[in-house]
C-alpha cells in the first residue's frame, strides 16, 4: 500500500516505517529550523521532490537559512529527491542499502546563496546513484562537503560552483564511478581517498583563478582516471 503525506512546515520530525512510503515536504520560510526525516525499513520509499513519480509526488522544497537537516533512509530502491535553498545549513544524509537514488540541488536559483554550508553524505551499500549540485555562480563560499562511501558499483556525480570550498571523498569499494566538476571563483579543494579496483574517475577543477588544490589517493587495480585542472586564463585540456 502506498502512503502519501503532506506537510507545510517550519519544523518537522517524521518517521516512516514499512515499504513504499512517500514523504512530501514544502517549507517556504524556515530560518533556523530543524528537520529530521527517516524511512527506516522497506524498499521503494520516496522523500520527494524533484521528478517524483509513484503517487505523483512533488516538492521536497526546504527554504530557509541556518537549517539543520537530517535524512536517514534504510533499504533498497529508495529515493531522496529535491531542492534545498539555504545559506549556512548543516546537512546529514545517511543511506544504507542498494540501488538507491539521491538527487539534490542546493540553491539552484541563487535565492540565498549557498555559503558556509556543512554537508555530510554517508553511504553503506552498492549500486547506488548520487547526484549533488551545489550553488550556481561562485556562491558556495567555504562549503565543507564530506562523502563516506562503503560499497561497490556506486555512481557519484557532483557539480560545485564554489569559492574557498572543500569536497572530500572517502570511498572503499570496487567498480565505483566518480564524476566531479568544480568551478567558481577560487580556492577549491578536492580530496579523494579511495580503495578498490576497476574505478572510473572523471575530475575537473576549473575556477576563475589559479589557486585550486586537488589530491587523489587510490589503491587498487584496473580502471580509468581523468583529471583536468585549469583556470579561466589557462589552456583548456582534455583526456
Protein Blocks (a to p, Z undefined) as FASTA:
>chain_A
ZZddddddfbdcdddedehiacddddfbdghiacddddfedehiacedehiahjopahji
dedehiacddddedehiacedddddehiacddddedehiacdddehklomnopghiacdd
ddedehiacdddedjeopaghiacddddedehiacddddddehiacddddedehiacddd
dedjeopacddddedehiacddddddfblcbccddddedeeiddddddddfklccddZZ
